Every structure is written in C-alpha cells, then in structure tokens.
C-alpha cells in the first residue's frame, strides 16, 4: 500500500504538476494565496482539501459498516474502491475536455480522494500508528525511535526514572515504509512517463489482488448462509405440510 501511494503521488505530479498527498503544502498554499488575493488557487486548494477529507470519511463509513455487518472485508472494501477510483483517474486522460482548468480540477480531486481513502485505511488498520501517504509523520517517528535507541540512560538503577528503550521492530518497519514510498515514487514516475495513464491499470490490479481474498471469503460465507436459510425454509415447509 505504501509503494502504491508513492507511485500514485509521483504519477499525479507528472500529470498535473502537484503532489496530492501533501495536505500541509496545499493548506499552506491556500494561506499564501489568500494573503495575495489569488482566489483561483485558494478555491483549487479548498477543493483538494475537501476531496481528501471525503476520501478519509468514505473509508471510515465503509469500515464501520463492514464491522457492524460482521464482514471480514472491512479493509478490503475501501481498497477495492480505491482500485476503482484509480481506474477512473486513468480514464480521465482519454476524455475530451473543453476547458483545461476543469480537467486539472477533476484530476486533483480524484487523486486527493484516493489519497484520503488510502491514508484512512492504514490509519484504521494500524490503530493510528502508521499512515502510508504521510512521509513527514513516518520520518518524525524514525527520529523519535532513533533518539530513544541511542539514549544512554544514566540512572539505570533509579526506579523513579524509567529506562528509555527504542522500539527496533517499529523502527525497521518505518524505514521500510519510507523506502517503499520512495521506490513506489520512482516506479510511478517511470510508469507514467513511458506508459501514460494506462499504468494505473497495473496499480489497480495490485489493489484488487490485495482485496480479493477477504471479499471472496465474505461472498462464500453469504452463499453458505443463504443455502442454510433455504434449507431451513424447505424443512419447515415440509414439516408444515406433514402436520396438515
């Protein structure tokens, strides 16, 4: 998922010249543009911000609905939705637009929506420990764990002062995530440069593959439940006929 986030982010930059996972930059750009009375950029940034928020909200709604429905695919469903929206992003290149600004605005909104979807998926899955599109947070956590790892604990025998220990497993995972985001960015840049928007098909296929197993499990469970209900109704019907 982190690899794909990096690929989408890099591909989006090649498509529209803007990184769509960086909400800090977008909000800062809105503030600067507002001070300069550049309402075009302010409204564009607001649209991107709202699309990212809508993506995160969509993930939260799907996951909570799946949990209340006792489904195994609580995380797989938003991943599948991400794949579908990613295909939509790829299809935007083939559409005819009368105004370039409209194409750019829709593309930015779709990309930000995808980023919001994925960021919320991993946030919910890891209980707010990790975010695949937020490299700043991951680098901050790496720095924190390194600081804890190299801390010398001068008062080891003082029970009032707890020993500071770095979480090596978390540190390794964070480093892997940052590297995967970087590799995804390189792959996405090459892919979109040489294959264009059709490269999204490959990324979407990976997402579908990730989501397929839990969704198939839920479909199988629903099929078994339906067969049991039909069998029970059939047996109840036969028992009623015999009693009559």
N, C-alpha and C positions, 0 to 999 in steps of 0.2 A: 504494500500500500504506500509506503514511503517512497519507494522507487517510482511508482506511477505518479505520485504527487509531484515529484521533481520533474518528471517528463512532461506532465501537463503544464506546469508552471513555465518551463522553458519553451514549450511549443506555443503557449499563449503569448509569450514575449515576441517570438518570431512572427506571430500572426498579427498582433496589434501593437507591439512595442511597449507592452506594460506587463508587469508581474502581478498576477491576480490573487496570489496567496498572501500578499503583504498588506494587511489591513492597516498597520501602523503608518505605512507610507501613503496609503490612499487617504486616510483621515488627516494626516499632516498636510498633504497636498490640498485637501479641501480647505483647511485653515489658512494656508498661504494664499490660495486663490480668492478666498473670501476677503482677505485683507487688501487684495489687489482689485477687488470687484470683478473678478473673472468668473461670472456666473455659469459659463459653459462647463468649466472644469469642476466647479462646485457641484452642479447637478449630476455630472457624469460620475463623480466620486460617490455621491449620495446613492445613485442607482447601484453602483458596485457594492457599496456597504450593505444596502438593503437585500441585494441578491445573495451575498454571503450569509447574512443573518437568516434569510429564508431557507437556505440550504441546511444550515445547522438545525433550524426549527423543524424542518421536514424529517431529518434523521431522528430527532428526539420523539416526534409523534409516531413514526413508524416503529421504533424500538419499543416504546411504551405500549403501543397497540399489540405488537407481537408478544410481549411479555404477558399482557392481560389475556391473550388468546392461547397462551401456553405453547407457543411455537418455538422450534429450535432455531429458526432462521431469523432471529431478532436482528442480528448484524448483517446477515446475508442479504436481506431485502433492500436496505439502503445501498449496499454495494451494487446490487443488480440495477437499482435505479440510477446510480452513478454511471454504470456502463451505458444505459440507455441515453442519458443526457450527453454523455461523451460522444455517442454516435450522432446525436443531434448537432453537437458542436462541429463534427466533421462534415455534416451535411450542409452547414451554413455556407461553406466555401462554394458549393455548387449552385446556390440560389442567386437569382438576379435581384439586385438592389438598385433602386433609383437614386438613393442618397447614400454616400459612403459613411456619413456620420451615424446613420441608422444601423448599418451593418456592424460598425465598430461597437455601438452601444449594446446591441443584442449579443454580440460575441463576448464582450466583457461581462455582461450579466450572466450568461450561461457558464462561463469559466468560473466566476466568483461563486455561483450557485454550486458548482461541482466541488470547489474547494471547501465551501461551508459544509456540504454533505460529508466529505471525507474526514475533515477535521473533527467533526462531531462524532463520527463513527468510532474513531480511535480514542477520542476523549472518553466516550461512554464505555468502550471496551476495556480501557486501562484504568478506569475509575479516576480520570483526570491526571494520570501520571505522565502520559505522552500525548503529543499532537504531531501528526505527520507533516503538516504544512507549515508549522511554526518552528523554523530552524533556530530563531533567536532564543526561544524558550529552551530548546534542547541544548544549545551551546552554553546557555546560562547554567543549566543543570550539570553539564560536564564540568564547568568551572567550579561549581559548588562541591561536587564529588571529589575533584582533584584537590581542592583546598582541605577537605576532610581527610583525604587519603594521606597527604603529606604533613598534616598537623602532628606535632611531636608529643603532645600530652605530657607536659612537665610534671603534673601532680597525679601520677597513676595510682598512688596509694591513698589518695584523699577520697573517701566515699561520697563526700558532698559535691564533688566535681566529676560528673560522668565522663567516661572515656569517649573521645570522638573517633569514630571509625568511618572510613569511606565504604560505600557500597560498590564493591568491584563488579558485581554482576550487572547492576544498573548502569555503571559507567561504561562497561563493554557494550551493552545494548544501545546506549545513547550514541556512542561513537559509530556503531554500525548503522544506526538510523541516519545520522548526518552523512556518512559515506554513501549510503543508498540513495539519499535525496540528491547528492551531487552526481552520482552515476546515472540516476534517472534523468537529471537535467541534461547531461552530456548526450545520453541516448535520445532524449526527446528533441534536442536541438538538431542532431544529425538526422533523425527520422523525419521531422517536419521539413527540414531543408531539402532532403532528397526525395521524399515520398509525398510531401504535402499533407493535406488534411486526411488522406486515406490512412495515415499512420495511426489515427485514432481507433481504427478497427482492431489493430493488434493490441492496443492498450485495453480496449473494451473487452476483448476476448479473454484477457488475463483476469479481469474483474469477474466476468461471467463464470470462469473456471473456479475462482475462489468461492463464489456464492452458490455454485450449483449443488454441492453435496448437502448442506443443511436444508435447502429448498426442496430437493428431491426427497429427503427424509420426511419433511412435513407433508409433501404430497402423498407419499406412501402411507404415512400414518392416517391421513384423511381418508384415503381409499379403504384402508382396513376398517376404520371406524364406520364408514358408510356401508360396507359389506355386512358388518356386525348388526347395524341397525336394521338393514333389510332382512337379515336372517331372523332377528328377533321379532320384527313385524310379521314375517311369514309364519313363524311358530305360533305367535299369538292369534293370528288369523285362523290357523288350522285348529288350535285349541277351542276357539270360539265356535267354529263350525261343528266340532265333535260334541260340544255341550248342547248345541241346539238340536 
